[in-house]
Amino acid sequence: MNSNEMQNIWNSPFNNLSTAQQEQLVGKFVRQMNRRRRFQSLWLINTFAWLTIITAIAFWTLATGNTNLAREWALLPLLIVPWAFAIYFLRSYLKLSAQPPQGALPIIESLRAALASNRNHQTRLKIVGGLYVILIPLIALAMRQLQGAGKVSGHELTSMAVLFSGALLVSAAAIAALFFGRLVPQQKRLKGLLAEADEN
């Protein structure tokens, strides 16, 4: 099936689709749900790997006396907050993974599972957005403390601020595009499909 045919099925009322077309549409949602699950696995692996590396470097600087917590205490919340969020995401992931496989689901149940996956993804993105809100002042404070400790100059501080601001803006734009451009429309479509399917 080409993209135009799939788009026509996507835009058609659910009750006007043949059984085969309904199954194709549901299969599309299930594949998206599985891809989302695989992406979450890779994201968690990558997140914990980088957090471990960054934490090891931070403790090394403390052990060697290169970091003075009395003057650079923002390092601690800057490490603790991401770890707390990462552990929360891991527990949520493992909780879903612990659910027993149900095999091939009926069409309506597959749509409900896809809708639940969509909502969970939206929730994760909202939490990541909240993480950014928390990290921005912590990063600003940490950079100011680095300058106060004489480790960066005013010019270097400005460069760091521009770099971090740009990275956060790009990441926030990508999250917003995914949230409003894909997940919200898909959620509306899934709700509509379920409403039509429940009428039968």
Backbone as CSV, one residue per row, in Angstrom:
resi,resn,N_x,N_y,N_z,CA_x,CA_y,CA_z,C_x,C_y,C_z
1,MET,0.845,-1.189,0.000,0.000,0.000,0.000,0.881,1.241,0.000
2,ASN,0.565,2.192,-0.923,1.365,3.406,-0.986,0.849,4.433,0.010
3,SER,1.572,5.558,0.095,1.243,6.562,1.116,-0.107,7.218,0.839
4,ASN,-0.471,7.405,-0.439,-1.752,8.027,-0.766,-2.922,7.154,-0.339
5,GLU,-2.788,5.851,-0.554,-3.857,4.935,-0.146,-4.003,4.919,1.374
6,MET,-2.858,4.947,2.066,-2.904,4.957,3.528,-3.524,6.247,4.033
7,GLN,-3.226,7.358,3.361,-3.792,8.644,3.769,-5.299,8.658,3.564
8,ASN,-5.767,8.042,2.475,-7.208,7.969,2.234,-7.906,7.156,3.321
9,ILE,-7.282,6.057,3.718,-7.851,5.251,4.797,-7.868,6.051,6.098
10,TRP,-6.780,6.789,6.347,-6.672,7.607,7.569,-7.807,8.631,7.643
11,ASN,-8.138,9.237,6.509,-9.143,10.301,6.486,-10.577,9.792,6.365
12,SER,-10.753,8.513,6.121,-12.103,7.973,5.926,-12.759,7.645,7.251
13,PRO,-14.084,7.793,7.351,-14.793,7.356,8.559,-14.550,5.868,8.801
14,PHE,-14.358,5.515,10.038,-13.985,4.143,10.371,-15.038,3.145,9.897
15,ASN,-16.306,3.492,10.053,-17.374,2.565,9.699,-17.522,2.392,8.192
16,ASN,-16.905,3.276,7.399,-16.955,3.151,5.944,-15.822,2.294,5.398
17,LEU,-14.909,1.894,6.269,-13.772,1.084,5.840,-14.121,-0.391,5.866
18,SER,-13.527,-1.120,4.955,-13.704,-2.572,4.972,-12.928,-3.151,6.144
19,THR,-13.189,-4.400,6.470,-12.476,-5.048,7.576,-10.978,-5.041,7.335
20,ALA,-10.574,-5.287,6.080,-9.149,-5.304,5.751,-8.544,-3.921,5.945
21,GLN,-9.268,-2.880,5.537,-8.760,-1.515,5.698,-8.693,-1.118,7.167
22,GLN,-9.686,-1.548,7.953,-9.652,-1.280,9.386,-8.421,-1.929,10.015
23,GLU,-8.139,-3.150,9.613,-6.982,-3.859,10.160,-5.678,-3.181,9.732
24,GLN,-5.648,-2.660,8.494,-4.461,-1.951,8.034,-4.238,-0.677,8.837
25,LEU,-5.322,0.027,9.118,-5.211,1.258,9.890,-4.763,0.967,11.310
26,VAL,-5.362,-0.053,11.904,-4.976,-0.440,13.263,-3.523,-0.901,13.274
27,GLY,-3.120,-1.627,12.222,-1.736,-2.084,12.144,-0.767,-0.920,12.115
28,LYS,-1.169,0.170,11.465,-0.332,1.378,11.427,-0.123,1.914,12.829
29,PHE,-1.200,1.978,13.615,-1.083,2.486,14.979,-0.237,1.554,15.851
30,VAL,-0.416,0.263,15.670,0.339,-0.703,16.466,1.826,-0.610,16.142
31,ARG,2.156,-0.448,14.872,3.570,-0.302,14.492,4.165,0.967,15.084
32,GLN,3.381,2.042,15.070,3.852,3.280,15.693,4.078,3.081,17.188
33,MET,3.173,2.346,17.819,3.282,2.083,19.249,4.548,1.274,19.544
34,ASN,4.842,0.287,18.704,6.035,-0.538,18.901,7.311,0.260,18.651
35,ARG,7.280,1.127,17.616,8.457,1.982,17.352,8.698,2.926,18.519
36,ARG,7.617,3.452,19.073,7.724,4.349,20.227,8.353,3.617,21.411
37,ARG,7.986,2.364,21.568,8.521,1.552,22.663,10.022,1.302,22.465
38,ARG,10.408,0.979,21.238,11.831,0.746,20.962,12.633,2.029,21.154
39,PHE,12.090,3.153,20.712,12.773,4.432,20.895,12.957,4.734,22.374
40,GLN,11.935,4.440,23.171,12.035,4.697,24.606,13.142,3.846,25.222
41,SER,13.278,2.602,24.764,14.346,1.737,25.279,15.708,2.331,24.977
42,LEU,15.911,2.745,23.720,17.197,3.337,23.332,17.445,4.643,24.061
43,TRP,16.383,5.439,24.233,16.515,6.714,24.940,16.945,6.498,26.380
44,LEU,16.372,5.507,27.031,16.737,5.221,28.419,18.182,4.750,28.522
45,ILE,18.584,3.876,27.618,19.968,3.385,27.630,20.935,4.549,27.447
46,ASN,20.649,5.400,26.462,21.512,6.544,26.190,21.533,7.521,27.367
47,THR,20.362,7.769,27.951,20.266,8.706,29.080,21.070,8.231,30.279
48,PHE,20.908,6.959,30.648,21.627,6.440,31.809,23.127,6.356,31.543
49,ALA,23.510,6.081,30.295,24.930,6.035,29.964,25.567,7.412,30.153
50,TRP,24.917,8.450,29.616,25.467,9.803,29.743,25.425,10.303,31.183
51,LEU,24.352,9.989,31.896,24.287,10.402,33.301,25.390,9.750,34.121
52,THR,25.673,8.495,33.832,26.738,7.785,34.547,28.093,8.421,34.264
53,ILE,28.338,8.731,32.997,29.618,9.366,32.625,29.762,10.732,33.292
54,ILE,28.712,11.547,33.198,28.756,12.896,33.774,28.929,12.840,35.290
55,THR,28.214,11.897,35.932,28.322,11.763,37.386,29.715,11.316,37.794
56,ALA,30.286,10.389,37.024,31.644,9.922,37.323,32.639,11.074,37.210
57,ILE,32.485,11.891,36.177,33.380,13.049,36.018,33.206,14.030,37.181
58,ALA,31.951,14.254,37.582,31.689,15.177,38.694,32.342,14.685,39.988
59,PHE,32.196,13.389,40.271,32.799,12.856,41.494,34.324,12.869,41.405
60,TRP,34.850,12.702,40.196,36.301,12.759,40.031,36.829,14.157,40.348
61,THR,36.100,15.166,39.870,36.533,16.540,40.159,36.438,16.843,41.653
62,LEU,35.456,16.240,42.312,35.349,16.420,43.762,36.495,15.717,44.479
63,ALA,36.802,14.493,44.044,37.853,13.709,44.702,39.228,14.341,44.518
64,THR,39.441,14.969,43.386,40.743,15.585,43.119,40.844,17.024,43.620
65,GLY,39.759,17.515,44.198,39.786,18.864,44.746,39.588,19.975,43.737
66,ASN,39.200,19.608,42.508,38.981,20.625,41.476,37.630,21.321,41.629
67,THR,36.747,20.723,42.423,35.434,21.320,42.666,35.245,21.499,44.163
68,ASN,34.860,22.699,44.546,34.610,23.013,45.954,33.098,23.167,46.131
69,LEU,32.479,22.191,46.807,31.023,22.211,46.953,30.529,23.414,47.749
70,ALA,31.374,23.962,48.574,30.954,25.135,49.341,30.667,26.319,48.415
71,ARG,31.384,26.379,47.300,31.205,27.483,46.361,30.460,27.050,45.095
72,GLU,30.446,25.750,44.812,29.828,25.244,43.581,28.784,24.173,43.904
73,TRP,27.956,24.454,44.887,26.972,23.467,45.350,25.854,23.212,44.336
74,ALA,25.710,24.070,43.337,24.666,23.845,42.321,24.914,22.562,41.541
75,LEU,26.141,22.038,41.635,26.450,20.766,40.974,25.550,19.643,41.468
76,LEU,25.245,19.653,42.773,24.461,18.560,43.342,23.034,18.489,42.783
77,PRO,22.241,19.565,42.859,20.900,19.474,42.266,20.943,19.288,40.753
78,LEU,22.015,19.781,40.114,22.144,19.621,38.668,22.350,18.156,38.297
79,LEU,22.876,17.374,39.224,23.010,15.933,39.011,21.780,15.166,39.508
80,ILE,21.279,15.550,40.669,20.188,14.799,41.300,18.896,14.875,40.493
81,VAL,18.566,16.057,39.998,17.298,16.228,39.272,17.218,15.333,38.035
82,PRO,18.225,15.327,37.140,18.136,14.433,35.984,18.084,12.954,36.365
83,TRP,18.831,12.572,37.401,18.780,11.181,37.849,17.385,10.824,38.345
84,ALA,16.756,11.726,39.085,15.409,11.468,39.603,14.410,11.284,38.458
85,PHE,14.500,12.137,37.448,13.592,12.024,36.307,13.873,10.752,35.512
86,ALA,15.149,10.425,35.336,15.509,9.220,34.582,15.004,7.965,35.280
87,ILE,15.125,7.920,36.594,14.640,6.760,37.347,13.125,6.666,37.252
88,TYR,12.447,7.805,37.282,10.986,7.803,37.119,10.594,7.225,35.759
89,PHE,11.285,7.662,34.707,10.982,7.148,33.368,11.277,5.649,33.283
90,LEU,12.362,5.214,33.917,12.713,3.792,33.889,11.656,2.962,34.600
91,ARG,11.187,3.424,35.761,10.164,2.686,36.490,8.862,2.598,35.692
92,SER,8.509,3.689,35.021,7.304,3.670,34.193,7.464,2.683,33.045
93,TYR,8.649,2.664,32.450,8.914,1.756,31.338,8.842,0.302,31.801
94,LEU,9.472,0.011,32.925,9.468,-1.357,33.433,8.069,-1.793,33.853
95,LYS,7.285,-0.861,34.367,5.917,-1.182,34.759,5.091,-1.621,33.556
96,LEU,5.246,-0.930,32.446,4.528,-1.313,31.233,5.076,-2.613,30.667
97,SER,6.405,-2.803,30.779,7.018,-4.025,30.259,6.584,-5.253,31.047
98,ALA,6.236,-5.047,32.324,5.846,-6.164,33.172,4.447,-6.683,32.858
99,GLN,3.671,-5.916,32.100,2.329,-6.371,31.754,2.419,-7.557,30.816
100,PRO,1.630,-8.613,31.060,1.724,-9.813,30.238,1.305,-9.540,28.802
101,PRO,1.987,-10.137,27.807,1.602,-9.954,26.415,0.226,-10.539,26.158
102,GLN,-0.551,-9.833,25.353,-1.919,-10.254,25.112,-2.125,-10.833,23.718
103,GLY,-1.004,-10.952,22.958,-1.133,-11.515,21.630,-1.864,-10.552,20.711
104,ALA,-2.485,-11.124,19.692,-3.221,-10.303,18.733,-4.513,-9.802,19.377
105,LEU,-4.675,-8.492,19.438,-5.842,-7.898,20.074,-6.920,-7.620,19.041
106,PRO,-8.181,-7.621,19.469,-9.248,-7.175,18.576,-9.018,-5.727,18.167
107,ILE,-9.697,-5.305,17.103,-9.475,-3.970,16.554,-9.714,-2.891,17.603
108,ILE,-10.837,-2.953,18.319,-11.152,-1.907,19.295,-10.115,-1.868,20.408
109,GLU,-9.698,-3.051,20.893,-8.696,-3.088,21.957,-7.350,-2.574,21.463
110,SER,-7.039,-2.841,20.206,-5.795,-2.322,19.642,-5.834,-0.801,19.569
111,LEU,-6.990,-0.256,19.196,-7.132,1.204,19.154,-6.992,1.800,20.550
112,ARG,-7.574,1.133,21.536,-7.464,1.625,22.915,-6.019,1.573,23.397
113,ALA,-5.313,0.502,23.036,-3.909,0.396,23.424,-3.081,1.486,22.752
114,ALA,-3.389,1.763,21.479,-2.672,2.822,20.757,-2.960,4.187,21.375
115,LEU,-4.209,4.419,21.792,-4.567,5.684,22.428,-3.849,5.832,23.765
116,ALA,-3.780,4.740,24.533,-3.068,4.786,25.817,-1.590,5.074,25.599
117,SER,-0.994,4.463,24.562,0.411,4.709,24.249,0.626,6.165,23.855
118,ASN,-0.300,6.705,23.086,-0.225,8.104,22.672,-0.260,9.029,23.890
119,ARG,-1.188,8.759,24.801,-1.307,9.598,26.004,-0.067,9.487,26.881
120,ASN,0.482,8.278,26.992,1.695,8.099,27.791,2.853,8.890,27.198
121,HIS,2.926,8.879,25.875,4.001,9.631,25.218,3.825,11.126,25.448
122,GLN,2.601,11.602,25.364,2.345,13.010,25.651,2.752,13.359,27.077
123,THR,2.436,12.472,28.010,2.796,12.708,29.411,4.305,12.789,29.579
124,ARG,5.027,11.888,28.901,6.493,11.905,28.994,7.059,13.214,28.456
125,LEU,6.510,13.685,27.354,7.005,14.942,26.787,6.716,16.124,27.713
126,LYS,5.552,16.106,28.361,5.231,17.167,29.315,6.211,17.145,30.492
127,ILE,6.554,15.952,30.943,7.490,15.830,32.064,8.879,16.315,31.651
128,VAL,9.286,15.976,30.415,10.572,16.476,29.915,10.556,18.000,29.855
129,GLY,9.429,18.569,29.425,9.301,20.025,29.423,9.444,20.597,30.824
130,GLY,8.842,19.919,31.806,8.996,20.341,33.199,10.429,20.243,33.665
131,LEU,11.135,19.210,33.194,12.551,19.054,33.538,13.360,20.240,33.022
132,TYR,13.053,20.668,31.802,13.764,21.820,31.250,13.540,23.068,32.107
133,VAL,12.294,23.249,32.538,11.970,24.420,33.357,12.787,24.415,34.651
134,ILE,12.988,23.227,35.213,13.758,23.117,36.448,15.250,23.306,36.183
135,LEU,15.730,22.734,35.058,17.168,22.749,34.793,17.687,24.126,34.387
136,ILE,16.865,24.909,33.714,17.347,26.211,33.214,17.918,27.083,34.337
137,PRO,17.177,27.323,35.430,17.779,28.137,36.504,18.955,27.443,37.188
138,LEU,18.932,26.102,37.258,20.049,25.386,37.876,21.313,25.532,37.039
139,ILE,21.160,25.428,35.710,22.320,25.596,34.830,22.863,27.021,34.933
140,ALA,21.942,28.004,34.961,22.357,29.399,35.081,23.118,29.622,36.393
141,LEU,22.612,29.031,37.477,23.268,29.169,38.773,24.639,28.500,38.766
142,ALA,24.721,27.302,38.172,25.989,26.581,38.119,27.027,27.374,37.326
143,MET,26.624,27.962,36.211,27.559,28.753,35.405,28.019,29.985,36.172
144,ARG,27.104,30.620,36.893,27.472,31.788,37.691,28.467,31.402,38.790
145,GLN,28.263,30.219,39.375,29.189,29.756,40.413,30.560,29.429,39.828
146,LEU,30.579,28.909,38.603,31.859,28.653,37.938,32.623,29.951,37.721
147,GLN,31.886,30.983,37.333,32.533,32.278,37.151,33.020,32.822,38.491
148,GLY,32.203,32.658,39.530,32.606,33.125,40.855,33.822,32.398,41.380
149,ALA,33.993,31.124,40.972,35.160,30.359,41.408,36.380,30.642,40.539
150,GLY,36.210,31.516,39.546,37.330,31.878,38.685,37.667,30.851,37.629
151,LYS,36.720,29.942,37.329,36.995,28.884,36.358,36.609,29.272,34.937
152,VAL,35.746,30.267,34.806,35.382,30.758,33.471,35.369,32.283,33.503
153,SER,35.693,32.853,32.366,35.668,34.316,32.254,34.269,34.770,31.848
154,GLY,34.084,36.080,31.843,32.793,36.612,31.426,32.468,36.242,29.992
155,HIS,33.488,36.280,29.121,33.280,35.912,27.718,32.897,34.442,27.589
156,GLU,33.604,33.596,28.335,33.296,32.156,28.295,31.908,31.880,28.846
157,LEU,31.523,32.621,29.869,30.186,32.453,30.436,29.117,32.808,29.415
158,THR,29.345,33.881,28.677,28.389,34.273,27.635,28.291,33.203,26.552
159,SER,29.428,32.647,26.151,29.445,31.597,25.131,28.693,30.356,25.610
160,MET,28.912,29.993,26.877,28.211,28.844,27.438,26.706,29.086,27.474
161,ALA,26.317,30.293,27.854,24.892,30.625,27.924,24.242,30.532,26.549
162,VAL,24.928,31.036,25.537,24.398,30.969,24.168,24.285,29.523,23.711
163,LEU,25.313,28.722,24.005,25.318,27.315,23.598,24.176,26.549,24.245
164,PHE,24.049,26.669,25.567,22.987,25.945,26.271,21.601,26.448,25.869
165,SER,21.464,27.746,25.689,20.171,28.306,25.292,19.760,27.789,23.916
166,GLY,20.712,27.759,22.993,20.419,27.259,21.656,20.021,25.796,21.668
167,ALA,20.765,24.992,22.456,20.456,23.564,22.531,19.066,23.333,23.127
168,LEU,18.740,24.084,24.173,17.426,23.937,24.806,16.299,24.386,23.884
169,LEU,16.535,25.467,23.136,15.507,25.957,22.212,15.247,24.947,21.100
170,VAL,16.312,24.387,20.539,16.152,23.393,19.475,15.414,22.166,19.999
171,SER,15.812,21.711,21.185,15.167,20.544,21.776,13.701,20.825,22.092
172,ALA,13.421,22.012,22.646,12.042,22.371,22.976,11.189,22.474,21.712
173,ALA,11.772,23.006,20.634,11.036,23.116,19.367,10.719,21.735,18.808
174,ALA,11.671,20.810,18.921,11.440,19.447,18.435,10.335,18.767,19.244
175,ILE,10.357,18.970,20.558,9.327,18.383,21.410,7.961,18.964,21.084
176,ALA,7.891,20.279,20.896,6.623,20.929,20.570,6.085,20.450,19.226
177,ALA,6.993,20.290,18.239,6.570,19.820,16.923,6.008,18.409,17.012
178,LEU,6.671,17.550,17.784,6.185,16.183,17.952,4.853,16.168,18.690
179,PHE,4.741,16.981,19.735,3.542,16.991,20.570,2.333,17.501,19.791
180,PHE,2.475,18.707,19.222,1.331,19.337,18.556,1.163,18.904,17.106
181,GLY,2.271,18.526,16.473,2.191,18.168,15.068,1.829,16.729,14.804
182,ARG,2.135,15.825,15.768,1.857,14.413,15.530,0.961,13.791,16.592
183,LEU,1.357,13.947,17.855,0.644,13.223,18.910,-0.779,13.728,19.123
184,VAL,-0.967,15.044,19.176,-2.317,15.584,19.396,-3.259,15.228,18.246
185,PRO,-2.858,15.426,16.975,-3.750,15.008,15.888,-4.028,13.509,15.901
186,GLN,-3.008,12.714,16.216,-3.223,11.273,16.264,-4.183,10.899,17.391
187,GLN,-4.066,11.582,18.527,-4.984,11.314,19.631,-6.423,11.618,19.224
188,LYS,-6.640,12.729,18.550,-7.987,13.081,18.098,-8.530,12.037,17.140
189,ARG,-7.653,11.577,16.219,-8.081,10.566,15.256,-8.434,9.260,15.954
190,LEU,-7.618,8.857,16.909,-7.886,7.613,17.645,-9.185,7.706,18.431
191,LYS,-9.425,8.848,19.063,-10.679,9.032,19.793,-11.871,8.927,18.848
192,GLY,-11.747,9.545,17.669,-12.806,9.486,16.695,-13.053,8.075,16.196
193,LEU,-11.988,7.341,15.944,-12.118,5.955,15.494,-12.783,5.089,16.550
194,LEU,-12.390,5.298,17.808,-12.998,4.518,18.898,-14.480,4.849,19.051
195,ALA,-14.810,6.134,18.935,-16.217,6.536,19.064,-17.039,5.891,17.956
196,GLU,-16.514,5.884,16.734,-17.242,5.275,15.618,-17.330,3.769,15.781
197,ALA,-16.224,3.149,16.229,-16.222,1.702,16.396,-17.168,1.271,17.503
198,ASP,-17.280,2.080,18.572,-18.154,1.724,19.699,-19.621,1.838,19.340
199,GLU,-19.913,2.586,18.276,-21.306,2.728,17.866,-21.848,1.437,17.263
200,ASN,-20.966,0.589,16.782,-21.415,-0.678,16.162,-21.809,-1.701,17.229
